Amino acid sequence: MSSIIRMLCFSLVLFASYHADAGLRPDDIPEGFKDPLLLEKVMKGEIIIQDTISTPTEFRTIGRAFFKKVSPNAYLDLATNHPKYPDLFEEVKKGETLEINSSKTEFKYRLDILIEVGFLSEHVYPEGIQKLVRAEDAISESTVDNEITNYTQTIKFSRQHTRLIPYKDGMLVEDDVHFQLQKDSGLSGIIKQELKKFFTKYISRFRQELQGSY
């Protein structure tokens, strides 16, 4: 019993010293990053990708990373700069902004994406809407929600929810991507794979553009 108590005390001391070194209490760490090992990895530059749902017709993937010396507003400005997308993603051949509301919190857009599978290639033209919530101060969280609004015969549900959290000398980014297809078919596996491949690139491509090589 005494050895178990000693081990427990030692673990608590390590946990407390980790947060003391970081200058933070556990309550100061944002939701989604409270795992000390995960936080340590992202602060060292790793991008952590976790699959939480994976079926023949559905996937949900959460990516987490740290952007050094990058502000949430810089990220949001890049996310809504749709003509810039061909420079960020090799499969995007054209990006255009279709409509912006008066408060600049909703952006409608269209992309021209070339999908290549083996010797086959095909252009698809997803249209979507991004809804932004910009923080009112320098310490609060900003968010952007992205939804594909066409291809409804193929896509049953789509949502990309991105959290931008000021932290130390930059920000923590959590990118939650969730897609569900209408039905399982011969092409559903390819469609799901291509959607997942494209959307899970966001964090790495945005960080490279905003911050350069980590």
N, C-alpha and C positions, 0 to 999 in steps of 0.2 A: 504493500500500500504506500509506504513512504517513497519508494522509487517512482511510482506513478505520479504522486504529488510533486516530486522534484522535476519530473519531465514536464508536467503541466506548467509549473512555475517558470521553467526555462523557456517554454514556448511563448508564454505571455511576455516574458522579458524581451525575447527576440522581436515579437510583434510590436511591442511598445517602442523598442529602440529603432526599428525600421521607420516608423512614423515620426519619431522624434528627429531622426536624421533628415527626414524630408520636410520637417517643420510643419507637419500637418497632423491633426487629430483624425481618427477614422471617420468622424462625422463630416469632415471637410472634403472628403474624396467623393466625387460625383457617383451617382448610381451607374452601374455598368462597368465601373473601374475599381470597385472596392476589393477585389481579389488582389492581394499584395504582389503575387507573382505576375499576374497579368499586367498590373500597373508598372511594375519594374521593367517588363519586356517592352511595353510600348514607349516608355520613357527612354529606353536605349535605342529606339528607332525601329523596332519590329512592328509589322502590321499583322495583327492577329485576326484570322478569319475563322469563324465558327459556323458550321452548318447545324441549324436547329430543326429543320424539316426537310426531308428528301423522299419524295414518292415519285411515281412515274409522271404525275401531272402537277406536282407542286414542289416548290423549294422556298426556304427562308434561310438567309445567310446574314450574319452580323459581323461587320468588320470594325475593328477599333485601332486607332493610331494616335500618335502625337505629332502635331505640326509645330515645329520650332519657329518662333518669331513670325507667326502668321496669325492674322486676326479673323474672326468670324465674318466680318464684312468683306474681306478680301476673298474668302471662299465663296460667299454668296454672289459676289460680283462675277466670279469666274463661272459659277454654276449656271448663271443666267445669260452668259455671253455665248449664245448658241452658235454664231458663226465661227467661234474659236474651236469648236469641238473637233473638226478634222485635224487640228494640230495636236489634240490630246489622244484621240483614238484612231488608229489606222483604218478601222473598218467604217468610220463615218466619213462619207464623201462630201456631205454638205449639211450645214445646220442653219436654221433661220428662226428668228423670233417672229411669231405671227401676231401677237397682241399683248399689250401690257396695260394693266388697269391704272387708274389715276394715282393710286397710293403706292404703286410699284411693289405690291405684295403678291401679285399673281401674274405669271408669265405663261403664255401659250406658245408652243414651239413645234417645229417639225424637223426630223432628221432623215437623211438619206443614208442608209446603212447597207453595205455590201456584205452579205453572208456567203462564205465559201466553205463548202464541205466536200473534200476530195476534189474531183474534177468539176463539180457543180458549183454554180454561183448564182445568186439572186439578190436583187435590190429590194429592201423593205423600207417603208416610209412611216415609222411610228410618229404619232402626234401625241403631245402630252401637255400637262399643266403643272406648274410648280407653284406652291404656296409658301411664302416666306414669312417668318416671324423674326424680325431683327430685335435684338436686345436693346433696352432703353438705357443701359449703362454698360460699363466696361467689365463687369464681373458676372453678368447674367448670361444665361444660355440662349443661343439663337437656334432656329430650326428651319429646315426646308423639307416639304413633302412633295414628292414627284409621283405622278400617276399617268400611265398610258391611257389615252381616251379613245383610240380607234382599235381596229383589229378585235372587236368584241366577239366575233364568231370564234376566235381562237383563244383569246385571253379572258378568263373569267374574273380575275382579280389581280390588281397590280398596285404596289405601294413601295416607295423608297422613302424612308423617314431618316433624315440625317440630323444629328445633334452636334452642335458646335459649342464647346464649353471652354471658356477662358481658364487657363491653368498655367501657373508659373510664368515662363517667358514665351508662351505660345497658347495652344489650345488642344484639348482632347476632342477627337472626332469619333462618333459612333454612327455607322451607316447600316441601317436595318433594311434589307431588301427582301420582299415577299411577293412571289408570283404564284398564281394558280391558273392552269389551263382549263378550258371548257371540258375536254374529254381526252381519254387515252387513245392514241391512234398511232399509226406507223411513224408519223412525223413528230409526235409530241416529245419524244426523247431528244431529238435534234433541236427542236424549238427551245425546250427547257435548257438544254446545254448552252445554246448560243446566248440566251437571255442572261443566264447566270454568269457566263464568261465575260459578257460586256459590262454588266452592272457591278461585278466585284472588282473591276479595274478602277472604279471611280477614285477610291482613296489614294492608290499609288500614283495615278496619273495627275490628280489634282495636287498632291503633295510635291511631286517632282516639278510641276509648273510653278507653284507658289513659293517653294522653298529651295528647289534645286536638289542636288544629291545630298542625302542625309549624312 
